[in-house]
Amino acid sequence: MTTAFSQPLNQPPTLRSGSLRITPLGGLGDVGRNMTVFEVDGRLLIIDCGVLFPEDAQPGVDLILPDFDLIRDRLDDIAAIVLTHGHEDHIGAVPYLLRMKPDIPLVGSRLTLAFIEAKLREHRIRPDTHAVTEGQTESFGPFDCEFIAVNHSIPDALAVHVSTPEGTVLHTGDFKMDQLPLDGRITDLRAFGRLGEAGVDLFMTDSTNAEVPGFTVGEQEIGPTLDSLFATARQKIVVASFSSHVHRVQQVLDAAAAHGRRVAFVGRSMVRNMGIAADLGYLEVPPNTLIDVKKIGDLPDEQVVLMCTGSQGEPMAALSRIAHRDHRVSVGPGDLVVLASSLIPGNENAVFRVVNGLMALGAEVVHKGNAKVHTSGHASAGELLYCYNIVRPRNVMPIHGEVRHLIANGRLAEATGVPPERIIHARDGHVVDLRDGVATVVGEVPNGYVYVDGSSVGEVSEADLKDRRILGDEGFISLFAVVDSQTGTLIAGPEIHARGVAEDDVVFEKIRPEIVKALEQAVADETDRRDTHQLQQVMRRVIGRYVSQRLRRRPMIIPIVIEA
């Protein structure tokens, strides 16, 4: 098994004629930020361009983007951006890429393009879109792309078969093999088999559920659980899900209509996406079921269902704000809250903070851990084995998952007979060349996280995040002193102010004389007495040692010395 997870790699060589180059810029090592760049004869094709949501260790960050440096100077070489489906981890970074060149063609299914067009309007970008359907083949420069229906947790998802003179790739996108999907649209294994018979040089497969044995539970099995919950609930019901999870929203609407309840969408993205899905016919709204959230106060609680965002504990999403009493919607004793989604790895703490907050308010909280209220949108191990046996690829490259998921997926491929040396385990930024039917890791390009923080993109660094973590965990101390610019004599201070370190600044009275003594010794030295930076470091060392020994803390210390 070709593994490059921990190996330092060199800059890749110039792409040779007759080779197809594949460079993942996201999605290999994280659940999110999915993006892959294909290159042939100087032209580029991009599949997906998504975001990753921040974890607790990234305070203040709104979104994490792929690193566009590889393509920043080659925007004119991009033939198209192909979007496999409309989830944020596959389309959320498109506006940030199109800011650099708005006329790059966007290719995807009707629903996927409708979702991204709505996002782009908020960024004031008018895209060049090309809608495609399953069974359709389109050419973008040297790339012939055939689009294949796959089943996922959002309608209209597509796999992509990329054919070039230098080789062929079958990219599954996110998929599962639900045999009784709500929309009747199954993964087209006949197309997979046909392409396999013709020969697939590289099979890029979704790894998210590769560690899960068997088969993913079908969407239809969730309906009876929701129906039972709605039948026994006596007061308000709040259901949280992804704002693009059309299937789950459909089940909530159906259950609400069956039990005489009205549904209000809560959260801007939920209102926007479900409006699009309904307009395009992907969401069937039962008559007299929807109600504006502003009018729920006119109904008794036993007739209300709120469908909201925030199932991943996002601090600004509706459910988090409800849990913190910072929303027009409130919950209390007797209300039912349903978290109808899986936990994205890394979000566990944030989600359970919200759960605890809701339960503290008296609400009953039901989630995947205690009831069958959600099923994954990703193929489990049994389904992946089927795909490997059907496609019989020459090379395999697991995608979309953490390292453990990628490795588990590779082992499944090996179990079906794929030679270990033909299984490519790459990470974001690794460069894979396909030549004469053989895929090889040939190097690595710089690839890091790009943070969106408010209106800034890429300006927040890892050092900035480290400072934020220190501020949040250890607190902040500022010291201020004034020295005579002629004699170096200490005129005033030091004044000490702390935040998040101790309850009262009185605790620093004992160290103040030591700081004064250290400053006096420093200014007595003719070489240092007019060097304010040196005096600042003296203050930093003295109080830093004191706080570490006395309070067992390592706060951020900002010393300031002014000459008068």
N, C-alpha and C positions, 0 to 999 in steps of 0.2 A: 504494500500500500504506500503510495507516494505521499509522504507527510512533510509539510513545510511550516507547520504551526510555530515551532520554536527555533527554526533554523534561520540565521541571518543570511539574507540574500543580497546579491549585487544588483546594480542597475541593469535592466534587461538590455540585450543587444538590439540593434536595429532590426525591425521585422523583415525577414527574408521574403522574397517573392515566392508564392506558392504556399504561404502559411496563413492561418487564421489566428488572430490574437484575441484572447479573452481576458479582460481585467475587471474583477469585481471591486467596486468602490464602496460597497456596503452590503450587509446581510450575511456575511460569513464571519461569525463570531458573536453577533448580536441578533436579537429578534427585532428587526427593524432596519431602517436606513437602506433598503434594498436597492441596488443599482449595479448594473453590469455593462461594460463597454466592450463592443466587438469591433475589430479592425481588420479590414482587407483592402489592399491596394490604396492605402492612404485615405480611405473613407471609414467613417465610424457609424455604428448603430448602437443605440442605448436601449436597454430593456429595463424599465422601471426607474423611478427616481423618488425615493421615499424618505421619510423622516424617522428618527428614533426619539422616543420620549425620555426625558431626563430621569435620573434616579436621585435618591437623597444626597448622594455625594456630589451632586452638581447643582448646588443651591442657586436660585435665581434664573436658571436657564429655562427657556421656553421650549425649544426644539433643538435637535442635533441633526445636522445635515451631512450628506456625503461630502468628501473633499473633492472639489471640482478642479483642482490644480492641473490634473492630467490633461483635461480637455479645454482649459481656460483659453489657451492660445490656438485652439483648433476648432472653434465653434463653426467655422464655415465648412469643415469636413464632416459635420454630423448630418447623415442622410435622414434620420428620423429618431424620435423617442417613442418606443412602443411601450404601452402601459398594459399590464396583464389584467389588472382589476382596480377597483376604486377605493381600496383601503389606504389610510394615511401613510402607512409604512411602505407604500408603493407609489403614491402620487404626491405626497405632501411637500416634497422638495422641488417639484416642477416650477412653481413660481419663482424660486430663487435662481434656478438655472436660466429660465426665460428672461429674467431681468437683464442678463448679459446679451441675449440674442432672441428677441421675441418671436421671430418667424421660423424657428426650428419646427418642422412638422411634428404634430402629436398624433399618434395612432392608437386606437383602442376601440372597445365596444361602445355602444350608444350610451349606456348608463355611466360607464367609466368617464367618458368624455364630458358628459353632462356635469358630473361631480367636479371635475377639474376645471371646467369652464366657469362654474360658479365661484371657485376659489380664485381663479385668475381675474375675475371681475373686481374682486376686492383689492387686488394688486394693480388694477387698471391696465391689464394686459389683454389684448385681443389675439388669441392664438390661431395658428393655422392647423386645423384639426381634420383628421381623416378617419371616419367611422368604418369599422370592419366587423364582420360577423364570422362565426365558425364556418369552416369549409372554404373560406375565401383565401386567395393567394395574391399578394401584392409585392411589387419590387420597389426597393428603396436603394438606389445606387446598385452596388454589387450584391445586395442582400435580397434574396427571394424569401419572403415570410409567408408561411401558411399558418392560419389561425385555427385553433382546435378548441372545442368546447370542453371546459372542465368545471366540476362542481366545487363550490367553495361556500363560505358563509356570507357571501354577497352575490347577487345575480350577475350574469354576464361576464364571468371570469373566463380568461382565455389562456391556453398554453400557446407557445410559439415555436414553430419549426423554422430554423434559419438555415437556408441552403446557400452556399457560396461555391465558387470553383475550387476552393481550397479545403472544403469539408462541410459537414452538416452538424447542426446542434439542435436538440430538442430540449427546450426550456419549459418546465411545467408550470412556472408561476406557483402560487399557492393553490393547493387542490386537495380534494378527498374523493372517495368513490361511493358516496351515498347513493344507494340503488333506488330509493324512493324519495327523491328530493321534493321540497314543497313546490318548486316551479316546474318539475318534470324534466329538468335539463341535467342529464347525467354526464359524467366524464366520458369522452368518446374514446374508449379503449380500442375500438375498431380502427380509428385513425392511428393510434399509437402502434397497433400491430402492423398496419400497412406501411408506416414509416420504418418500423423495425425490419420488415422484410426487405425494404429498399436499402437499408443500412444507415444506422445513426452513429456517427463518429463520436459524438459527445452527448451524454445524457445528463442534464443539469436538473436535479430533483429536490423538491421541497423536503427539508429535514426536520421540521419543527416537532413532529410527533414520532420520530424514528425510534425513540426509546420506549414508546407505548406499544405493548403487544396487541395482536388481534386487529380488529377493525373499529374505526371511529363510529360512535353511536349516530344513528340517523336523526335528522331534524324532526321527523314525525314523532319521535319518542318524547320530545320536549312538550308537545301540545297537551297531553293528558295531565302532566304535572302542573302546568300553568292553569289549566281548567280547574283542577282540584283546589289549588290555592285561591283562585278567584271565587270559587263556590263557598269556601269557608271563611273568607275575609269578611269582617264586619264593618270595617271603616275604610279609610283612604288606602289606596295601593300606589306605591311608587316603584317603577321598574327602571333599572339603569342598564344601559347597553351601549355599545359603540354606535356612534351617530350614523354609521353606514350599514348597520346590520339589518337590512331590509327584511330578511326572513324572520328574525326574532320579533321585530316590530309587527309584522303581519300576524304572528301568533298571538301577540298581546292584543291587537285590535280584534281578532276573532274571539278571544276569550272574553274581552270586555263586552262585546256585542251580545254574546251568549248569556251574560249575567246582568244585563241591563245597566252597564256602566258607560260613562263617557270618557274619552281619552283626550288629554292635552299634552302636546309636545313641549318639552322644556329644554332650553339650551339652543343657541343660535344655529349650531351645526346640525342638530337634530331636526329643527324646523325646516332648515334649508334642504337637507338631503332627502327627508321624507316627502317634502313638497315636490322635489324633482322626481323621485321614484313613483309617486302617485300620478304625476302628469304624464310620465312615459309608460305607464301601465304595468310597472313592476310591483306596485303596492296597491292592493285592492282594499279600499276603505269602506266598511259596511255603512249603509245609510244612517245618518243621525248619530254617528259615533264620535267624530272629532268635535272638540270645543276649544276655544281660545283659552289659554292659561289665565288670562285676566278675568274670565267669567266663572272659574271654578268655585268661587265663593258663593255663587248663586245656587249651587247644588249641595245636597247633603253629602257627607263624606262617603257614605256607603255607595254612592253612585259615581265616584271619581277614581280615575286611573291617571297617573302622571308618568309619561315616558320620557326619561331624561338621560343626559350624558353624565359621565363621571364614574363609570364602572371600574376604572383603573386608579381611582384615588386622586385624579388630577386636582390640584388645589383650587383652580379657578372654575372647575366644571360645576354643574348644577348640584350634583349629589353631595360633593364636599361642602359646598356653601349651605346646603340644607342641614347637613350634620353640624355645622358650626353656627347655625341660626343667623346666617347672613344671606337669606334668600326670601323672596315673597312667599314661597311654599314652606310650610312647616310640617313637622311630623311629631307625634306624641304617642302616649300609651294607646295600644290597640291598632295603630297603623301598621301596615305590612310593607316592607321594602324588599324587593327582589333584585339581586345582582345577577343579571342574565348574561354573563360573559366569563371567559377564562381569565386567569391571572397571567399577565405578561411577566416573564421573569424579571425581577428587579423592582416590581411594583408592589410586592407583598406587604411591606410595612405601611405604605401609603394607603392601600386598600383597607387593611385591618384597623388603621386609625379611623377611617371613615365609618367602618362597621361598629367600632366601639363607641364612636360619637353618636351614631343613630340609636344604638341600644341604650345608651345612657339617657337618651330622651324618651325612652319607653317603647320604641318601635320594635317589632319583630323583624329580624333580618334573615332572609333565606338566600343562600348562595350555592354555588356548585359543590361545595364541600358537604352540605347537609341535605341537598335535594337535587333532583335531575332537572335543573332549570337552564342548563346550557350544554351544548356539545361543541366540540372543536370543529374548525373548518379545515383541518389538515389531516392528511393520510397517515394512519398508524402503520406499524411495521408490516402487518399482513397485507395491506394495500400496496405498500412499496414493493414487497416481494412479487406481487402480481405484475406490477409495472415492469420490473426488471426482467421477469420471465417473458413478458409480451414483447418488449422492445429489443432485448438482447443487444445492448449497446457495445461498441468497441471500447469506449472509455466512459468513466463516470466521474462527475464532479458534484458532490453534495453541496447544496446551497440553502440559504434561509434557515439559520439556527445558530445556537451557541456551539462552541467547540464539541461539547459532549453529544449534541444532536448530529453534527456533521460526521463524527466518528462512528456513531451508531448506524447512521445511514450507509456509510461505506462498508461496514461489516455485513449489512443486509445484501449489498451488491455482491460482495465476495461470496456469500453463502449461495447465491444463484449462479455462480460460475464465472463472474467477472474476474480476470486475473488481478491479483493485488497490485501489480505494477501499473495497471491501467486505471486505478482508483486514485483520483487527484484530491488530496486534502489541502486546500489553499485557504488563505485568510485575505481579508480586505487589503488591496494593494498588491497582492501577488499577481504575477503575469504568467499566463498559461498560453503556450503556442500549440496549435494543432497543425501537424504537418505529416502528410502521407499516412493519415489514419492513426497517428500516435500523438497523445496529449502529454505535454511536459511543462513543468514549472521552470521558467527560464530567468526569473529575476523578480525584482520588487520595485515599486514606485512609492514615493512618500505618500502616506495616507493617514490622515488624522481626523479627529472630530472637529466639526465646524459648528460653533455654538450660536444660536439665535437668542439674544437677550434683549427683550424689548424691541427697539428699532435697529439695534446693531446686529450685524452678521459677521462672524469671524473675528470680532475684536476682543472677545473674552478668551483669555488663555488659561492653560492649566494652572499657571501661577496665580491668576486671579481667583480661580475656584479654590485653590489651597488657602488663600487669604480669607475667602468667605467661610470656608470650613472652620478655620481658626477662630474667626470672629463669632461664629455660631456656637462653637464647642467650648472655647476657652475665654472669650471675652476680649476687652480692649482697655488699655491704659495709656493715657496721655500725660506727659510731663512738660512743664513750661518753666524756663528760667531766663533771666536777663543778666548779661554781664557788661561791664564797662569796656568800651571798645579801646580805650587807651591803656588802662591798667590791667584789664582782665578780671577785675574784682567782681564778685557776685553781688548784684544790686538787688534782685528780687527772685523769689522762688526758692526751691522748686515747688510749683503747684502741681498737685497730682489729682487726676480725675480718672475714675474707672467706671466701666459699664460691663455688667455680666461677669465680674470677677469676685466682688464681695458686696455684702449688703450696705456697707457704709465706708466712705473714704477714710474714716478714723483709723482703720486697720493699718493705713500707711504712715501714721504718725511716727511709729517706731523706726522706720527706715529713712525718714526725711533727714535726720542729722548725719547719717552715713552718706547720703547723696551729697549733702553740702560739703562734708569733709573730703569726699572723693573729687568734687569739683574744685575745691580750694587747692588740693594737691596738684591737680592738672593745670590750673591757671598759674601756679607758681613756677611751672616749667616754661621758660621763655619760648621754647620751640612750639608749644601747643596752645598757649594761652589765647591766641587770637583765632585758633582753628575751631570754629563752632561745630563742625562735623565731629571732630574728636571729642569735644565736650558732650555732644549728644550721645556718642557711643559709651562714654563713661556712665552717664545716667542710665542708659539701656542695660548695661552689664550689672550695675548695682541692684536696680529694682527687679531685673529678671531673675537674678540669683535668689533674692529675697522671696519673690512670689513662688518660685519653684520649690524652695525649701519649706516655706511657711504654709502656703496654700495648696501646694501640689498642682499647680496650674502653669500652663505655658501660653499666656495671652499674647495678642498682638500689642507691641509697645511702640508708641510714637513719641520720641523725645524731640523737643523743640528748644533751641537756644537762640536768643535774640541779642544782638549787640546794640547798646545804647550809647 
